[in-house]
Amino acid sequence: MGPCDDKSLLRPYKRHILVCTGPRCAPEISPEVYTKLKDKIKELGLNDGPERINRSQCHCFGVCQQGPIAVVYPEGVWYHEVTWDKMQRIVKEHLIDGHPVEEYIFHRLSNQK
């Protein structure tokens, strides 16, 4: 049995947000946004339980000129130029309330709103 064979290690979560922290994706902003997001999720009690928000960093989404980039699943919503101020709004309106922040979106994986 390999290290990825035990599915019980995967805790359920409500949403998954991926943040680009690659060297070309606004390196002066994106690491700070990613780190502060961890603290905000913990502060709001969203790091455990049925409302848990999973947070991951990615090296590159391939659209560096638009960065920092954040992508939220399961909706497949891509946000661009995500500063900490924008991320706080994304947390409140999208991650918690379930309403994507339309003016920050530049791509969707589906036609769902």
N, CA and C of each residue as an Amber inpcrd file, in Angstrom:
protein
   339
   0.8470000  -1.1850000   0.0000000   0.0000000   0.0000000   0.0000000
   0.8870000   1.2400000   0.0000000   0.7040000   2.1110000  -0.9720000
   1.4970000   3.3270000  -1.0930000   0.9570000   4.4400000  -0.2210000
   1.7000000   5.5330000  -0.0990000   1.2760000   6.6440000   0.7600000
  -0.0140000   7.3210000   0.3090000  -0.3860000   7.1910000  -0.9430000
  -1.6120000   7.8260000  -1.4400000  -2.7860000   6.8580000  -1.5150000
  -2.5930000   5.6310000  -1.0520000  -3.6530000   4.6330000  -1.1350000
  -4.6880000   4.7540000  -0.0230000  -4.3460000   5.3900000   1.0770000
  -5.2590000   5.4980000   2.2110000  -6.1120000   6.7540000   2.0670000
  -7.3070000   6.5980000   1.5090000  -8.2020000   7.7380000   1.2760000
  -8.7300000   8.3350000   2.5780000  -8.5990000   7.6120000   3.6880000
  -9.0740000   8.1430000   4.9670000  -8.2410000   9.3430000   5.4120000
  -7.0730000   9.5300000   4.8120000  -6.2440000  10.6840000   5.1530000
  -6.7810000  11.9740000   4.5410000  -7.6790000  11.8510000   3.5730000
  -8.2500000  13.0220000   2.9140000  -9.4700000  13.5070000   3.6900000
  -9.2950000  14.5850000   4.4230000 -10.4200000  15.1410000   5.1670000
 -11.3340000  15.8850000   4.2090000 -12.6440000  15.7640000   4.3750000
 -13.5650000  16.4730000   3.4790000 -13.4710000  17.9870000   3.6710000
 -13.7860000  18.7020000   2.6200000 -13.7940000  20.1570000   2.6780000
 -14.9030000  20.6880000   1.7860000 -15.3290000  21.9190000   2.0720000
 -16.4100000  22.5540000   1.3200000 -15.8930000  23.1680000   0.0240000
 -14.7700000  23.8540000   0.1150000 -14.1660000  24.4820000  -1.0630000
 -12.6520000  24.3450000  -0.9820000 -12.0330000  24.4220000  -2.1510000
 -10.5790000  24.3510000  -2.2490000 -10.1170000  25.5840000  -3.0080000
  -9.2240000  26.3500000  -2.4090000  -8.6780000  27.5310000  -3.0800000
  -7.1920000  27.3110000  -3.3180000  -6.7970000  27.5120000  -4.5610000
  -5.3990000  27.3780000  -4.9570000  -4.8750000  28.7670000  -5.2970000
  -3.7050000  29.0950000  -4.7710000  -3.1110000  30.4120000  -4.9890000
  -1.7420000  30.2290000  -5.6300000  -1.5010000  30.9370000  -6.7310000
  -0.1970000  30.8630000  -7.3830000   0.8110000  31.6630000  -6.5690000
   1.9190000  31.0200000  -6.2290000   3.0120000  31.7000000  -5.5340000
   4.3040000  31.5530000  -6.3320000   4.1730000  31.3070000  -7.6340000
   5.3340000  31.1460000  -8.5050000   6.1270000  32.4380000  -8.6460000
   7.3730000  32.3340000  -9.1290000   8.2660000  33.4910000  -9.1990000
   7.8420000  34.5720000 -10.1910000   6.9570000  34.2710000 -11.1230000
   6.5210000  35.2730000 -12.1010000   5.1150000  35.7890000 -11.8180000
   4.4780000  35.2850000 -10.8010000   3.0880000  35.6440000 -10.5040000
   3.0510000  36.6560000  -9.3560000   3.4620000  37.8840000  -9.6600000
   3.4900000  38.9570000  -8.6570000   4.1680000  38.4950000  -7.3670000
   5.4760000  38.1550000  -7.4520000   6.1760000  37.5940000  -6.2920000
   6.2190000  38.5110000  -5.0760000   5.9880000  39.7960000  -5.2660000
   5.9760000  40.7140000  -4.1290000   4.6400000  40.6820000  -3.3900000
   3.6220000  40.0530000  -3.9810000   2.2830000  40.0210000  -3.3850000
   1.8220000  38.6070000  -3.0380000   1.9890000  37.6730000  -3.9500000
   1.3400000  36.3610000  -3.8100000   1.7370000  35.5650000  -2.5640000
   3.0140000  35.5210000  -2.1390000   3.3100000  34.7720000  -0.9060000
   2.5980000  35.3500000   0.3170000   2.5060000  36.6790000   0.3670000
   1.8150000  37.3370000   1.4820000   0.3230000  36.9880000   1.4730000
  -0.2930000  37.0120000   0.2970000  -1.7150000  36.6710000   0.1760000
  -1.9370000  35.2370000   0.6510000  -1.0760000  34.3240000   0.2210000
  -1.2060000  32.9150000   0.5980000  -1.0620000  32.7260000   2.1110000
  -0.0710000  33.3680000   2.7050000   0.1600000  33.2400000   4.1500000
  -0.9820000  33.8500000   4.9550000  -1.4240000  35.0380000   4.5700000
  -2.5290000  35.6840000   5.2890000  -3.8230000  34.8900000   5.1390000
  -3.9890000  34.2270000   3.9980000  -5.1790000  33.3970000   3.7950000
  -5.2210000  32.2650000   4.8130000  -4.0930000  31.6560000   5.0850000
  -4.0290000  30.5960000   6.0990000  -4.5070000  31.1250000   7.4470000
  -3.9950000  32.2790000   7.8310000  -4.3750000  32.8730000   9.1140000
  -5.8640000  33.2190000   9.1520000  -6.3920000  33.7440000   8.0480000
  -7.8100000  34.1280000   7.9840000  -8.7090000  32.9010000   8.0910000
  -8.3510000  31.8380000   7.3860000  -9.1340000  30.5990000   7.4420000
  -9.1710000  30.0700000   8.8740000  -8.0280000  30.0910000   9.5410000
  -7.9660000  29.6260000  10.9290000  -8.7720000  30.5390000  11.8510000
  -8.6190000  31.8500000  11.6780000  -9.3460000  32.8370000  12.4950000
 -10.8590000  32.6360000  12.4000000 -11.3410000  32.3010000  11.2120000
 -12.7740000  32.1060000  10.9870000 -13.2540000  30.7010000  11.3520000
 -12.3440000  29.8520000  11.8030000 -12.7140000  28.4870000  12.1740000
 -13.0340000  27.6070000  10.9790000 -12.4780000  27.9540000   9.8180000
 -12.7650000  27.2060000   8.5900000 -11.6450000  26.2320000   8.2370000
 -10.8020000  25.9160000   9.2100000  -9.7120000  24.9810000   8.9800000
 -10.0610000  23.5610000   9.4110000 -11.3050000  23.3500000   9.8400000
 -11.7460000  22.0230000  10.2610000 -13.2670000  21.9630000  10.1960000
 -13.7920000  20.7570000  10.1970000 -15.2380000  20.5770000  10.2000000
 -15.8500000  20.6100000   8.8140000 -17.1810000  20.5740000   8.7480000
 -17.8740000  20.4680000   7.4570000 -17.7430000  21.7050000   6.5690000
 -17.4170000  22.8430000   7.1330000 -17.2530000  24.0770000   6.3560000
 -15.7930000  24.3400000   5.9890000 -14.9500000  23.3440000   6.2090000
 -13.4990000  23.5080000   6.0170000 -13.1520000  23.9880000   4.6150000
 -12.2210000  24.9370000   4.5760000 -11.6720000  25.4470000   3.3250000
 -10.2590000  24.8830000   3.2010000 -10.0060000  24.1670000   2.1140000
  -8.6710000  23.6400000   1.8500000  -7.9010000  24.6770000   1.0400000
  -6.6660000  24.9260000   1.4100000  -5.8350000  25.9470000   0.7710000
  -4.5640000  25.2850000   0.2600000  -4.2230000  25.5470000  -1.0010000
  -3.0030000  24.9980000  -1.5960000  -2.3000000  26.0790000  -2.3970000
  -0.9860000  25.9570000  -2.4600000  -0.2450000  26.8680000  -3.3270000
   0.1890000  26.1240000  -4.5760000   0.2450000  26.8510000  -5.6690000
   0.6410000  26.2820000  -6.9530000   1.8030000  27.0950000  -7.4920000
   2.5990000  26.4520000  -8.3150000   3.7580000  27.1350000  -8.8820000
   3.3830000  28.0020000 -10.0790000   2.4480000  27.5290000 -10.9150000
   2.1030000  28.3050000 -12.1020000   0.7740000  27.8420000 -12.6990000
  -0.0780000  28.8000000 -13.0350000  -1.3160000  28.5240000 -13.7650000
  -1.1730000  28.8860000 -15.2430000  -0.0350000  29.4570000 -15.6200000
   0.2230000  29.7810000 -17.0150000  -0.3380000  31.1080000 -17.4950000
  -0.7650000  31.9620000 -16.5890000  -1.2900000  33.2860000 -16.9560000
  -0.6390000  34.3500000 -16.0680000   0.6750000  34.3420000 -16.0470000
   1.4460000  35.1660000 -15.1080000   1.1460000  36.6600000 -15.1860000
   0.8180000  37.1570000 -16.3440000   0.5730000  38.5900000 -16.4810000
  -0.6780000  39.0360000 -15.7320000  -1.4970000  38.1060000 -15.3030000
  -2.7440000  38.4180000 -14.6040000  -2.6260000  38.2260000 -13.0880000
  -1.4610000  37.8150000 -12.5960000  -1.3110000  37.3850000 -11.2200000
  -1.3070000  38.4970000 -10.1920000  -1.4080000  38.0850000  -8.9460000
  -1.5900000  36.7350000  -8.4500000  -2.9430000  36.1380000  -8.8610000
  -2.9060000  34.8490000  -9.1240000  -4.0890000  34.0990000  -9.5360000
  -4.5630000  33.2550000  -8.3600000  -5.8800000  33.1600000  -8.1920000
  -6.4810000  32.2410000  -7.2240000  -7.6150000  31.5130000  -7.9400000
  -7.7210000  30.2170000  -7.6920000  -8.7610000  29.4030000  -8.3180000
  -9.5450000  28.7060000  -7.2150000 -10.8730000  28.7640000  -7.3030000
 -11.7430000  28.1630000  -6.2890000 -12.5130000  26.9970000  -6.8980000
 -12.4270000  25.8590000  -6.2270000 -13.1990000  24.6690000  -6.5930000
 -14.1550000  24.3460000  -5.4660000 -15.3240000  23.7750000  -5.7480000
 -15.6430000  23.0030000  -6.9480000 -16.1520000  23.8340000  -8.1180000
 -16.3280000  25.1270000  -7.9550000 -16.9230000  25.9420000  -9.0140000
 -16.0060000  26.1580000 -10.2160000 -14.6910000  26.0710000 -10.0240000
 -13.7560000  26.3140000 -11.1100000 -13.6860000  27.7730000 -11.5090000
 -13.7170000  28.6600000 -10.5200000 -13.6820000  30.1040000 -10.7580000
 -12.2410000  30.6020000 -10.6040000 -11.7680000  31.3160000 -11.6220000
 -10.4150000  31.8750000 -11.6320000 -10.4840000  33.3760000 -11.3670000
  -9.7310000  33.8120000 -10.3550000  -9.6280000  35.2330000 -10.0230000
  -8.2430000  35.7470000 -10.4240000  -8.1790000  37.0090000 -10.8300000
  -6.9000000  37.5890000 -11.2480000  -6.5400000  38.7990000 -10.3960000
  -5.2510000  39.1270000 -10.4130000  -4.7270000  40.2870000  -9.6800000
  -5.2450000  40.3220000  -8.2430000  -5.0940000  39.2010000  -7.5530000
  -5.6610000  39.0400000  -6.2110000  -4.7240000  39.6300000  -5.1600000
  -5.0600000  40.8150000  -4.7080000  -4.3710000  41.4480000  -3.5830000
  -4.9910000  40.9050000  -2.2890000  -4.4150000  41.2890000  -1.1560000
  -4.9960000  40.8360000   0.1040000  -6.3970000  41.4220000   0.3050000
  -6.6120000  42.6610000  -0.0850000  -7.9510000  43.2570000   0.0350000
  -8.9740000  42.4810000  -0.7930000  -8.6040000  42.1230000  -2.0180000
  -9.5130000  41.3350000  -2.8570000  -9.7450000  39.9520000  -2.2580000
  -8.6840000  39.3420000  -1.7170000  -8.8210000  37.9970000  -1.1480000
  -9.7860000  38.0060000   0.0280000  -9.7690000  39.0460000   0.8380000
 -10.6930000  39.1050000   1.9700000 -12.1410000  39.1060000   1.4820000
 -12.3880000  39.7920000   0.4000000 -13.7420000  39.7960000  -0.1690000
 -14.0860000  38.4300000  -0.7670000 -13.1290000  37.7890000  -1.4250000
 -13.3410000  36.4470000  -1.9820000 -13.6610000  35.4610000  -0.8640000
 -12.9460000  35.5690000   0.2480000 -13.2070000  34.6890000   1.3960000
 -14.6420000  34.8640000   1.8760000 -15.0410000  36.0950000   2.1120000
 -16.3820000  36.3650000   2.6550000 -17.4830000  35.9830000   1.6770000
 -17.4000000  36.5030000   0.4610000 -18.5070000  36.3370000  -0.4800000
 -18.5250000  34.9830000  -1.1790000 -17.3650000  34.4510000  -1.5420000
 -17.3460000  33.2000000  -2.2910000 -17.1260000  31.9910000  -1.3890000
 -16.0270000  31.9850000  -0.6480000 -15.7160000  30.8020000   0.1500000
 -16.7410000  30.5440000   1.2460000 -17.2350000  31.5920000   1.8660000
 -18.2040000  31.4210000   2.9550000 -19.6410000  31.4510000   2.4420000
 -20.0020000  32.5110000   1.7130000 -21.3970000  32.6920000   1.2880000
 -21.7570000  31.9810000  -0.0130000 -20.7520000  31.5410000  -0.7710000
 -21.0220000  30.7940000  -1.9980000 -21.3340000  31.6280000  -3.2240000
 -21.0450000  32.9400000  -3.1660000 -21.3210000  33.8320000  -4.2930000
 -20.0030000  34.3540000  -4.8650000 -19.5890000  33.8690000  -6.0340000
 -18.3440000  34.3630000  -6.6240000 -18.3590000  35.8820000  -6.7860000
 -17.1980000  36.4910000  -6.6510000 -17.0520000  37.9410000  -6.7770000
 -16.8330000  38.2460000  -8.2630000 -17.9130000  38.5770000  -8.9390000
 -17.9350000  38.6790000 -10.4010000 -16.8740000  39.6110000 -10.9790000
 -16.6480000  40.7700000 -10.3720000 -15.7270000  41.7290000 -10.9850000
 -14.2600000  41.3110000 -10.9210000 -13.9220000  40.2820000 -10.1460000
 -12.5420000  39.7990000 -10.0780000 -12.3200000  38.5520000 -10.9330000
 -13.3720000  38.0020000 -11.5050000 -13.2780000  36.7500000 -12.2650000
 -12.7970000  37.0310000 -13.6840000 -11.8540000  36.1920000 -14.1550000
 -11.4850000  36.2980000 -15.5610000 -11.6710000  34.9860000 -16.3090000
 -12.0350000  33.9140000 -15.6080000 -12.2810000  32.6410000 -16.2860000
 -13.1220000  31.7390000 -15.3890000 -13.9750000  30.9450000 -16.0350000
 -14.7570000  29.9120000 -15.3500000 -14.5860000  28.6140000 -16.1230000
 -14.5230000  27.5090000 -15.4170000 -14.4150000  26.2190000 -16.0860000
 -15.7490000  25.7340000 -16.6110000 -16.8270000  26.3970000 -16.2050000
 -18.1600000  26.0370000 -16.6900000 -18.9790000  27.3140000 -16.8130000
 -20.2010000  27.1730000 -17.2750000 -21.0880000  28.3300000 -17.4120000
 -21.9020000  28.6000000 -16.1570000 -21.6310000  27.8510000 -15.0750000
 -22.3810000  28.0460000 -13.8360000 -22.0630000  29.4060000 -13.2410000
 -23.0620000  29.9890000 -12.5970000 -22.8430000  31.2530000 -11.8740000
 -23.0790000  31.0320000 -10.4140000
